[in-house]
Amino acid sequence: MREDQIFLLPGPTPVPPQSLRSMSSPMINHRGPAFKEILEEVTPQIQKIMETKNDVFILTASGTGGMEAAVANFTSPGDKVLVASIGSFGERFKKICERYGTVVDFIDFPWGTAIDPEVIREKLNKDKKREIKAIFLQHNETSTGVINDLKAVSEARGEHPALLIVDAVSGLAAGELKTDAWNLDVVISGSQKAFMIPPGLAMISVSQRAWEVAQKSTNPVFYFDLKQYKEFLSKGQTPWTPAISLFYALKESLQLMLEEGLDNILKRHRLHRDMVRAGVKAIGLELLASDEVASPAVTAVIAPEGIQVNAIRSLMQNKYNVALAGGQGKLKNKIFRIGHLGYVKPTDIFAALASLELVLTELGLKVDLGVGVRAAQRVLLERSGENAHTSQ
Amino acid sequence: MREDQIFLLPGPTPVPPQSLRSMSSPMINHRGPAFKEILEEVTPQIQKIMETKNDVFILTASGTGGMEAAVANFTSPGDKVLVASIGSFGERFKKICERYGTVVDFIDFPWGTAIDPEVIREKLNKDKKREIKAIFLQHNETSTGVINDLKAVSEARGEHPALLIVDAVSGLAAGELKTDAWNLDVVISGSQKAFMIPPGLAMISVSQRAWEVAQKSTNPVFYFDLKQYKEFLSKGQTPWTPAISLFYALKESLQLMLEEGLDNILKRHRLHRDMVRAGVKAIGLELLASDEVASPAVTAVIAPEGIQVNAIRSLMQNKYNVALAGGQGKLKNKIFRIGHLGYVKPTDIFAALASLELVLTELGLKVDLGVGVRAAQRVLLERSGENAHTSQ
């Protein structure tokens, strides 16, 4: 396998060369001034990306570790919680919440659709005794390529005291997320997504209200004990030895992100989404999610009748060196997913669409060669026109 | 600060150039054949290093995460456990065990000494009802530079059914550890020690007896759920997205380790220990641990009367670019520690001892310049002679 894949997974995502190179730097003392400098540089930068003044911590773990940290720190056994699910990662929140002995009201929206905020509003309105302690949900559901309207969910919560706990592992810096403006109590993210670094770090923000809940939590928690993270952050340290090399990469990638600016990053993700969707539609394939809820991070494509998902993915990989993802959970063998998250460029999308056209042709589908690429080019052209216009 | 420090911490430890470079490789799919190949290559190699046929898993977490995984998977609330402590990491095991609701019998041996196996034997003999479920202990206590005699502790356990759960984070591949021969049920290690890679991975081995206990554990555990790790390993995967770059480095470092051979690695660690100890003693400083229990990973040196530990460490760092560790817990400001663990070479030790002689002189101590270096040289010379002799 060539190392220089066209790497269109919804995580891990491509890592910029300067971030990759930074990881070859020698070790430093994680209790010394050099590490402190990095930690104190990147932490406020992540706050900026999360649009928050809340505390933000960086855990050495994958995104799932961040999800568990949220459940472990901000619930107690017996707590009533809502888990609003639209896919595989919603189910993961349910599993973790159950593992920690909460009483889960699982709202299972159809896969490929977004959360209906009215359902949440109704659940909370009926909860006259204010027994619901937390609402768990995804910002972006990686398994289906759907983005939730967090602002609307937050408004639906209204004055209800339940914490809003958001898995934004694949959504942060791909789709809009305003932690403070939308009163999101806990936001979890992961390094191997829009942060453009390898997997191994999880980020988590904590509101004041969430801290009050954490004080009373009776769960056993040690490695993910966020109170320890807070105490050590005040010394410029993490409580346990951090994945130092990944911090080197984080520093480089955040530099790139801040140079580009959050608005431009979000615009870029919308552009790439629209290019992919236009291209795939023009090829004649069906998308799982409707345009209204389409994820700026990943697009789920329904495999055409009679063609195996694995056949498409293998040919894409083996003939053209393009990495695509398959389906998860109940969508396994039914969809393939094109990631357009993080350090992806328009030319990657052209290349992937051109390859996809050939692969589908080889697999017996009638494809008008170049049709997908042309549709993506048109989106790019229009969007450049708009930008030229608005900048006048 | 120069990047090329003489890096003598007991973790993180120096990383070989080829392992550092490997981390600049682009991302791969953690659910694809390339990652599977790495995971299936490194797992049996770690079994070799651990001298075990037991299951071995690699977690994306620091060593503390591995310690928590052991407590969470192999105890249940209310279980009676022994924690045999000889320092700061023993105290950490106690904290984690308490957090998980076990009833801890904490045996607090004096810091700087090793576990007395007779105390364990007596505790277990008195436990006629076989209520003690597990014994937690360190292989090597990083905070004091003392190595425990695991074989003797295992013999002291005898037929008692308590699990033997060993934190070998800093000890594995520095000091002898025979998982199977000594019936160690759970062995935990970490990447940033003798494995010579950056922090971020923890390794854990699990015996059949430990699995039986895990089946009945009632703790909430998700990210560290080893049953999930077992299920996914059979597919060549980890349950959650792994720190891919660190696996690249692990593959390189294990290659180096197996080329050197475990016996030679252990011999090298003993040599470096003896060089450091001889040098420090010749300078006129006092060591915390006696020769009989001295750690092959790290040496704790008692700060001379009237000289601040921080003054020594700062001058060593700022003038000579030599990184040393301070004391932890009740040894803070009383000792400094010289790590000689992992990718350290004799010339690093000469350089560190020469610098230490100058720093102590500057701080007002009367030091016969060169005396420490000479003592270390003599150890090296003798040892080379022995090797030359035995190889005839």
Interface residues (C-beta under 8 A of the other chain):
Chain A: M1 E3 D4 Q5 F7 L9 G11 P12 T13 P14 V15 L20 R21 M23 S24 S25 P26 M27 I28 N29 H30 G32 P33 A34 T60 A61 S62 G63 T64 G65 E68 V71 A72 K95 I96 R99 Y100 G101 G190 Q192 P198 P199 G200 N219 P220 V221 F222 Y223 F224 P239 W240 T241 P242 A243 I244 S245 L246 Q317 A323 A325
Chain B: M1 E3 D4 Q5 F7 L9 G11 P12 T13 P14 V15 L20 R21 M23 S24 S25 P26 M27 I28 N29 H30 G32 P33 A34 T60 A61 S62 G63 T64 G65 E68 V71 A72 K95 I96 R99 Y100 G101 G190 Q192 P198 P199 G200 N219 P220 V221 F222 Y223 F224 P239 W240 T241 P242 A243 I244 S245 L246 Q317 A323 A325
